[in-house]
Amino acid sequence: MYEYKILKKFNHSVIKGYDIRGTFGKELTIEDVFIIGLAFGSWIDSNFSPNKKIAIGLDNRPSSEAIFEALSLALGQFDVEIYHIGLVSSPILSFATQKLNCCGMMITASHNNIQFNGMKISKPNSESLSGDEIEKIIQTFLMNEKYLDYNIESSAKNIKINQCDIFDDYIDFLFLNLDIRKESFFQKIRHKKIAFDFLGSSMERLTQNFFNNQENCFFVQNQKLMNNPDPTLPENLLNLRNLIKENECYCGFAFDGDCDRIVVLDENGDEIKVEHLGMILSIAIKDKKQEIRIVHDSRFSSKFKEFLKEKLHYQTHQSKIGHSVIKKAMKEFDANLSCETSGHFIFDDIGFDDGFYVALFLINNLASSIDLKLSAIVSSFPEIYCSENIKIYMKNQKVISHLENIIKKAEKQGKQIEYFDGIKILDENGWIFFRQSKTEECLTIKFEAYEKENFHKKELEVRDFLN
């Protein structure tokens, strides 16, 4: 049991662009969590009475239970009723806010190192709060000295916790949107061998139970959450790649620590570029909608946008990066699908980013292509010469210094510069995108060459800008 107390100095650095994250016990202390719980208890009390409810889900990090306890004791001060939905994914928490019509907190640090933890926070109907909105709520609370004398003993008496197993309802919701019964789905995919790697997250156990009797489904067996549950790291795809090859699978899916991101491998174990994955998803929704609008972030290949506009005759809209930001852009643009290069995809049918739903959607739509390999489908698309999302870890102040120097060099070279959620430097051969991460202390980079022969040249340009 931790000793809880109010500290007048809250560590605001844990508030990131889209959520709260930090090294637990150092950057994000249990006292910080306590203040966060009080601040959001006060916010719910002021804005949602008498419907003072919140759903809380946990990922399986070692610190998640301690964070849940601190949040529960703090929320009890304001008589907030808690629906404890257990060890789940962020998408399941989003679904819970829709079904229960309440606010939500997902205790997770997503793909970050296991020593990190934090919270993703949403309003009813899975509307995510941005970092700026979270900061405002906490600042408002800290300005009120009344709550600095919080009595933990009186709070413990007010805690209302309902245990809520929502997984079966979540699965029913997904299949309702797929427009197919579960039994028919399993019958449809019986000829496709599918591999999964949840990198040890809570969804591994839940989905293994779901696919329990399906001999065509294979799972990487992880004993616990991986130290860095990020599917975009090449080393984290080795086990999945081996599983695909050993069992001659049609494809494989890897997910991050809270299962809202996805990476897809073909039958050879080769990673499908996110732009090609976006093309597959975009084509699949064509039959369902008459007029299609797609939102994408600023790092997508120009060929992706050309394909949507010229081949599919879709409307496209560029958004800033981040799930809370892109959700708002979807609503503003009335979009059917959003695509992020980090592996987040949102269908308007469900309203939140869900890696597992993307996997089910792809399996369902590709199941009839018995003789057509996934690599063959991808080879029919335009070739894309984009780098992966590159991360260079450094302190934020150093990132800012690098960005300032990059701008000076680009201006000196007479390059075209676009300032939209970062710095994009363009010329006749392609572009380079530099950005300060909103979730980690690092500089993120992505570049594209319009032709294959210029790819290495772009690599050298990136190095030149960084020197």
Phi, psi and omega per residue, in radians:
M1 nan 2.239 3.096
Y2 -1.453 2.705 2.982
E3 -1.603 2.151 -3.070
Y4 -1.770 2.391 3.077
K5 -2.697 2.738 3.125
I6 -1.536 2.229 3.026
L7 -1.831 2.352 3.135
K8 -1.192 -0.427 -3.127
K9 -1.780 1.919 3.114
F10 -1.714 2.455 -3.129
N11 -1.431 1.629 -3.077
H12 -1.233 -0.225 -3.119
S13 -1.177 -0.283 3.130
V14 -1.338 -0.199 3.096
I15 -1.471 1.956 -3.090
K16 -1.716 -2.903 -3.065
G17 -1.149 -0.546 -3.021
Y18 -2.283 -0.079 -3.058
D19 -2.922 -2.845 3.099
I20 -2.033 2.253 3.128
R21 -2.646 2.573 3.047
G22 -3.132 2.903 3.067
T23 -1.168 2.107 -3.048
F24 -1.203 2.325 -3.136
G25 1.602 -0.265 3.119
K26 -2.072 -1.324 3.111
E27 -1.275 -0.755 3.134
L28 -1.930 1.712 -3.133
T29 -1.530 2.912 3.114
I30 -1.138 -0.514 3.080
E31 -1.192 -0.665 3.064
D32 -1.064 -0.776 3.116
V33 -1.046 -0.727 3.129
F34 -1.029 -0.790 3.111
I35 -1.119 -0.722 3.113
I36 -1.033 -0.775 3.114
G37 -1.076 -0.732 3.101
L38 -1.138 -0.770 -3.120
A39 -1.058 -0.762 -3.108
F40 -1.382 -0.446 2.986
G41 -1.116 -0.771 3.095
S42 -1.093 -0.745 3.135
W43 -1.105 -0.768 3.114
I44 -1.139 -0.721 3.134
D45 -1.073 -0.658 -3.090
S46 -1.393 -0.535 -2.965
N47 -1.938 -0.284 -3.012
F48 -2.240 0.170 3.078
S49 -1.113 2.477 0.030
P50 -1.525 0.082 -3.113
N51 -1.487 1.108 -3.046
K52 -1.564 1.423 -3.101
K53 -2.292 2.670 3.034
I54 -2.589 2.405 3.017
A55 -1.695 2.341 3.136
I56 -2.197 2.209 3.058
G57 -2.054 2.759 -3.101
L58 -2.230 2.483 2.854
D59 -1.565 3.085 -2.988
N60 -1.706 0.715 2.997
R61 -1.346 2.658 -3.110
P62 -1.013 -0.509 -3.055
S63 -1.600 -0.052 -3.006
S64 -1.123 -0.691 -3.120
E65 -1.138 -0.719 3.120
A66 -1.111 -0.674 3.102
I67 -1.155 -0.726 3.112
F68 -1.054 -0.752 -3.139
E69 -1.058 -0.811 -3.126
A70 -1.115 -0.763 3.114
L71 -1.079 -0.737 -3.099
S72 -1.096 -0.775 3.137
L73 -1.129 -0.658 3.135
A74 -1.232 -0.792 3.140
L75 -1.111 -0.506 3.114
G76 -1.090 -0.446 3.097
Q77 -1.020 -0.483 -3.070
F78 -1.945 0.333 3.110
D79 0.959 0.613 3.095
V80 -1.400 2.214 3.132
E81 -1.411 2.232 -3.049
I82 -1.841 2.260 2.989
Y83 -1.801 1.859 -3.114
H84 -1.528 1.835 -3.054
I85 -1.651 0.080 2.954
G86 1.471 -2.789 3.135
L87 -1.392 1.836 -3.020
V88 -2.449 -2.971 3.066
S89 -1.808 2.890 3.050
S90 -1.050 -0.713 3.087
P91 -1.053 -0.634 3.106
I92 -1.157 -0.678 3.063
L93 -1.081 -0.728 3.107
S94 -1.074 -0.737 3.090
F95 -1.079 -0.699 -3.134
A96 -1.057 -0.672 3.136
T97 -1.153 -0.514 3.078
Q98 -1.293 -0.852 -3.061
K99 -1.176 -0.731 -3.073
L100 -1.596 -0.090 -3.124
N101 0.916 0.989 -3.094
C102 -2.546 2.957 3.039
C103 -1.222 2.932 -3.113
G104 -2.535 2.585 3.010
M105 -2.314 2.159 3.027
M106 -1.845 2.066 3.123
I107 -1.453 1.848 -3.061
T108 -2.916 2.760 2.925
A109 -2.134 0.402 3.002
S110 0.988 -2.048 -3.072
H111 -1.582 -0.054 -3.073
N112 -1.200 2.863 3.109
N113 -0.859 2.581 -3.034
I114 -1.101 -0.360 3.086
Q115 -1.271 -0.273 3.092
F116 -1.465 2.744 2.900
N117 -2.731 3.044 -3.105
G118 3.066 -2.744 -3.085
M119 -2.558 2.374 2.889
K120 -1.801 2.292 -2.981
I121 -2.158 2.423 -3.104
S122 -2.467 2.729 2.997
K123 -1.426 3.055 3.028
P124 -0.977 2.645 -3.134
N125 1.193 0.546 3.006
S126 1.029 0.525 3.086
E127 -1.458 1.870 -3.033
S128 -1.227 2.472 3.027
L129 -1.536 2.423 3.078
S130 -1.428 2.949 3.084
G131 -1.032 -0.681 3.121
D132 -1.101 -0.702 3.125
E133 -1.192 -0.689 3.091
I134 -1.103 -0.779 3.128
E135 -1.028 -0.761 -3.122
K136 -1.089 -0.735 -3.130
I137 -1.124 -0.752 -3.127
I138 -1.228 -0.709 3.110
Q139 -1.071 -0.753 3.122
T140 -1.034 -0.748 3.124
F141 -1.127 -0.786 -3.064
L142 -1.186 -0.363 3.095
M143 -1.291 -0.250 -3.102
N144 -1.748 1.791 -3.085
E145 -1.114 -0.288 -3.088
K146 -0.961 -0.617 -3.010
Y147 -1.587 0.061 3.125
L148 -1.292 -0.292 3.121
D149 -1.779 0.605 -3.097
Y150 -0.998 2.327 -3.108
N151 -1.782 1.903 -3.055
I152 -1.196 -0.544 -3.112
E153 -1.169 -0.732 3.117
S154 -1.193 -0.557 -3.139
S155 -1.161 -0.706 -3.078
A156 -1.037 -0.526 3.134
K157 -1.273 -0.375 -3.045
N158 -1.662 -0.040 -3.067
I159 -1.189 2.244 3.085
K160 -2.130 1.799 -3.095
I161 -2.034 2.136 3.069
N162 -1.878 2.136 3.030
Q163 -1.261 2.271 -2.988
C164 -2.429 1.840 3.077
D165 -1.564 1.913 -2.984
I166 -1.999 0.087 -3.019
F167 -1.088 -0.778 -3.119
D168 -1.104 -0.692 3.092
D169 -1.127 -0.673 3.101
Y170 -1.077 -0.809 3.123
I171 -1.081 -0.758 3.109
D172 -1.048 -0.681 3.127
F173 -1.103 -0.762 3.135
L174 -1.098 -0.772 -3.108
F175 -1.265 -0.483 3.024
L176 -1.078 -0.709 3.140
N177 -1.356 -0.445 3.017
L178 -1.318 -0.265 3.129
D179 1.074 0.802 3.093
I180 -2.681 2.512 3.078
R181 -1.320 2.627 -3.111
K182 -0.999 -0.766 -3.107
E183 -1.083 -0.732 3.130
S184 -1.168 -0.621 3.107
F185 -1.090 -0.851 -3.133
F186 -1.105 -0.635 3.090
Q187 -1.172 -0.682 -3.101
K188 -1.160 -0.625 -3.024
I189 -1.707 0.118 -2.995
R190 -1.053 -0.409 -3.125
H191 -1.563 -0.056 -3.115
K192 -1.866 2.131 3.031
K193 -1.513 2.236 -3.040
I194 -2.168 2.408 3.105
A195 -2.002 2.532 -3.116
F196 -2.308 2.508 2.952
D197 -2.427 1.945 3.131
F198 -1.649 0.164 3.094
L199 0.945 0.520 3.058
G200 1.462 0.185 -3.113
S201 -1.302 3.045 -3.131
S202 -1.025 -0.517 -3.100
M203 -1.216 -0.308 -3.135
E204 -1.054 -0.874 -3.139
R205 -1.155 -0.757 -3.081
L206 -1.103 -0.756 -3.080
T207 -1.360 -0.528 3.049
Q208 -1.082 -0.680 3.075
N209 -1.152 -0.671 -3.127
F210 -1.139 -0.743 -3.135
F211 -1.630 0.396 -2.941
N212 -0.868 -0.798 -3.035
N213 -1.773 0.246 -3.099
Q214 -1.667 1.850 -3.068
E215 -1.226 -0.241 -3.122
N216 -1.599 0.057 -3.120
C217 -1.950 2.296 -3.061
F218 -2.202 2.507 -3.075
F219 -2.211 2.385 2.915
V220 -1.217 2.212 -3.087
Q221 -1.583 1.900 3.086
N222 -1.890 2.388 -3.123
Q223 -1.348 -0.482 -3.123
K224 -2.794 3.063 3.119
L225 -1.053 2.305 3.133
M226 -1.111 2.692 -3.105
N227 -1.045 -0.672 3.068
N228 -2.206 1.488 -3.037
P229 -1.357 1.123 -3.077
D230 -2.089 1.948 -3.080
P231 -1.275 -0.154 3.111
T232 -1.465 -0.135 3.074
L233 -1.421 2.154 -3.072
P234 -0.926 -0.663 -3.107
E235 -1.160 -0.401 3.141
N236 -1.429 -0.064 3.126
L237 -1.801 -0.044 -3.071
L238 -1.094 -0.799 -3.120
N239 -1.114 -0.719 3.124
L240 -1.157 -0.733 3.138
R241 -1.054 -0.750 3.120
N242 -1.147 -0.693 -3.140
L243 -1.113 -0.707 3.109
I244 -1.070 -0.823 -3.084
K245 -1.218 -0.708 -3.130
E246 -1.093 -0.609 -3.046
N247 -1.895 0.108 3.133
E248 0.906 0.934 -3.090
C249 -1.361 2.702 3.085
Y250 -1.229 -0.679 3.132
C251 -2.881 3.047 3.095
G252 -2.483 2.662 -3.111
F253 -2.201 2.334 3.035
A254 -2.094 2.537 -3.052
F255 -2.277 2.776 3.115
D256 -1.519 -3.044 -3.002
G257 -1.068 -0.454 3.096
D258 -2.076 0.195 2.911
C259 1.149 0.458 3.035
D260 -1.737 -0.082 3.087
R261 -2.065 2.711 -3.098
I262 -2.473 2.534 2.965
V263 -2.193 2.403 -3.072
V264 -2.052 2.333 3.053
L265 -1.971 2.525 3.125
D266 -1.494 -2.981 -3.057
E267 -1.154 -0.296 3.096
N268 -1.618 -0.055 -3.065
G269 1.454 0.196 3.110
D270 -1.497 2.400 -3.127
E271 -1.278 2.332 3.084
I272 -1.466 2.219 3.114
K273 -1.012 2.533 -3.074
V274 -1.083 -0.544 3.097
E275 -1.142 -0.719 3.106
H276 -1.186 -0.657 3.064
L277 -1.096 -0.720 3.079
G278 -1.081 -0.628 3.097
M279 -1.144 -0.762 3.121
I280 -1.048 -0.810 -3.131
L281 -1.140 -0.701 -3.121
S282 -1.125 -0.721 3.102
I283 -1.129 -0.685 -3.067
A284 -1.136 -0.500 -3.138
I285 -1.536 -0.064 -3.076
K286 -1.050 -0.700 -3.100
D287 -1.234 -0.371 -3.062
K288 -1.541 -0.398 -3.024
K289 -2.220 2.591 3.094
Q290 -1.492 -0.772 3.130
E291 -2.083 2.094 -3.016
I292 -1.889 2.346 3.043
R293 -2.183 2.290 -3.114
I294 -2.110 2.289 3.033
V295 -1.773 2.393 3.110
H296 -2.448 2.759 3.111
D297 -1.473 3.056 -2.963
S298 -1.327 -0.026 -3.104
R299 -1.752 0.049 -3.110
F300 -1.300 2.580 3.134
S301 -1.030 2.534 3.058
S302 -1.085 -0.516 -3.135
K303 -1.242 -0.499 3.036
F304 -1.097 -0.823 -3.121
K305 -1.166 -0.703 3.098
E306 -1.087 -0.713 -3.140
F307 -1.076 -0.792 -3.130
L308 -1.126 -0.729 -3.064
K309 -1.357 -0.825 -2.989
E310 -1.522 -0.667 -3.105
K311 -1.530 -0.732 -3.065
L312 -1.759 -0.240 -3.127
H313 1.053 0.718 3.082
Y314 -1.623 2.796 2.957
Q315 -1.625 2.467 3.127
T316 -2.166 2.681 3.141
H317 -2.485 2.255 3.134
Q318 -1.537 2.294 -3.129
S319 -2.089 2.813 2.938
K320 -1.207 2.892 -3.081
I321 -1.460 2.554 3.077
G322 2.133 2.372 -3.020
H323 -1.109 -0.662 -3.131
S324 -1.209 -0.635 3.141
V325 -1.231 -0.774 -3.055
I326 -1.250 -0.513 3.048
K327 -1.087 -0.750 3.120
K328 -1.137 -0.670 3.115
A329 -1.137 -0.665 3.095
M330 -1.062 -0.771 -3.133
K331 -1.138 -0.756 -3.120
E332 -1.139 -0.692 -3.067
F333 -1.595 -0.101 -3.079
D334 0.961 0.879 -3.030
A335 -1.483 2.693 3.113
N336 -1.604 -0.445 -3.084
L337 -2.681 2.485 3.000
S338 -2.148 2.549 -3.085
C339 -2.283 2.258 3.033
E340 -2.065 2.502 -3.106
T341 -1.165 -0.273 3.094
S342 -1.376 -0.109 3.115
G343 1.797 0.214 3.031
H344 -1.541 2.268 3.042
F345 -2.313 2.373 3.127
I346 -2.198 2.143 2.994
F347 -1.622 2.414 -3.138
D348 -1.098 -0.425 -3.135
D349 -1.049 -0.647 -3.080
I350 -1.876 -0.457 2.970
G351 1.519 0.093 3.097
F352 -2.639 2.797 -3.116
D353 -1.390 2.241 -3.039
D354 -2.559 1.848 -3.138
G355 -1.077 -0.662 -3.118
F356 -1.177 -0.682 3.098
Y357 -1.130 -0.683 3.093
V358 -1.046 -0.727 3.122
A359 -1.090 -0.831 3.119
L360 -1.075 -0.719 3.139
F361 -1.065 -0.798 -3.135
L362 -1.146 -0.797 3.141
I363 -1.036 -0.779 -3.114
N364 -1.105 -0.694 -3.080
N365 -1.431 -0.432 -3.120
L366 -1.695 -0.115 -3.037
A367 -1.090 -0.534 -3.117
S368 -1.331 -0.249 -3.136
S369 -1.521 1.109 -3.003
I370 -1.056 -0.729 -3.051
D371 -1.672 -0.059 -3.095
L372 -1.785 1.978 -3.117
K373 -1.251 2.687 -3.115
L374 -1.098 -0.645 3.114
S375 -1.096 -0.573 3.122
A376 -1.226 -0.653 3.088
I377 -1.092 -0.802 -3.118
V378 -1.132 -0.646 -3.107
S379 -1.162 -0.278 3.109
S380 -1.394 -0.175 -3.128
F381 -1.579 2.838 3.062
P382 -1.029 2.457 3.083
E383 -1.237 2.448 -3.086
I384 -2.121 2.284 -3.103
Y385 -1.991 1.150 3.123
C386 -1.897 2.583 2.983
S387 -1.338 2.943 2.926
E388 -1.292 3.028 3.000
N389 -1.275 2.020 -3.083
I390 -1.695 2.365 3.109
K391 -2.086 2.268 3.030
I392 -2.071 1.957 -3.028
Y393 -1.394 2.256 3.120
M394 -2.881 2.871 3.114
K395 -1.138 2.629 -3.060
N396 -1.005 -0.651 -3.127
Q397 -1.115 -0.621 3.107
K398 -1.238 -0.614 3.069
V399 -1.041 -0.825 -3.129
I400 -1.056 -0.732 3.123
S401 -1.084 -0.748 3.107
H402 -1.062 -0.792 -3.102
L403 -1.088 -0.694 3.115
E404 -1.092 -0.748 3.131
N405 -1.187 -0.639 3.117
I406 -1.096 -0.731 3.124
I407 -1.099 -0.768 -3.139
K408 -1.060 -0.777 -3.138
K409 -1.122 -0.757 -3.118
A410 -1.119 -0.717 3.114
E411 -1.135 -0.703 3.135
K412 -1.106 -0.597 -3.137
Q413 -1.472 -0.041 3.125
G414 1.260 0.456 -3.129
K415 -1.341 2.670 2.996
Q416 -1.350 2.310 -3.107
I417 -2.155 2.275 3.028
E418 -1.963 2.312 3.117
Y419 -1.900 1.628 3.088
F420 -2.522 1.770 3.136
D421 1.073 0.434 -3.096
G422 2.669 -2.777 3.126
I423 -2.167 2.088 3.074
K424 -1.981 2.117 -3.126
I425 -1.848 2.109 -3.020
L426 -2.053 2.586 2.932
D427 -2.599 -2.979 -3.047
E428 -1.211 -0.257 -3.094
N429 -1.722 -0.209 -3.119
G430 2.666 -2.677 -3.117
W431 -2.599 2.789 3.050
I432 -2.258 2.316 -3.095
F433 -2.033 2.181 3.087
F434 -2.050 2.442 -3.102
R435 -2.735 2.508 2.999
Q436 -1.409 2.205 -3.127
S437 -1.128 2.543 3.092
K438 -1.689 -0.079 -3.108
T439 -2.071 -0.311 -3.130
E440 -2.454 2.843 3.048
E441 -1.486 1.540 3.139
C442 -2.835 2.802 3.000
L443 -1.677 2.221 3.118
T444 -1.839 2.489 -3.061
I445 -2.393 2.452 2.927
K446 -2.543 2.556 3.101
F447 -2.476 2.786 3.112
E448 -2.369 2.379 2.931
A449 -1.843 2.318 -3.116
Y450 -1.208 -0.464 3.095
E451 -2.242 2.643 -3.053
K452 -1.009 -0.701 -3.049
E453 -1.174 -0.253 -3.132
N454 -1.725 0.005 -3.071
F455 -1.103 -0.841 -3.127
H456 -1.101 -0.616 3.096
K457 -1.062 -0.694 3.108
K458 -1.152 -0.662 3.074
E459 -1.022 -0.778 -3.135
L460 -1.152 -0.640 3.103
E461 -1.096 -0.697 3.108
V462 -1.044 -0.816 3.128
R463 -1.069 -0.696 3.137
D464 -1.118 -0.717 3.124
F465 -1.148 -0.518 -3.093
L466 -1.496 -0.296 -3.112
N467 -1.456 nan nan
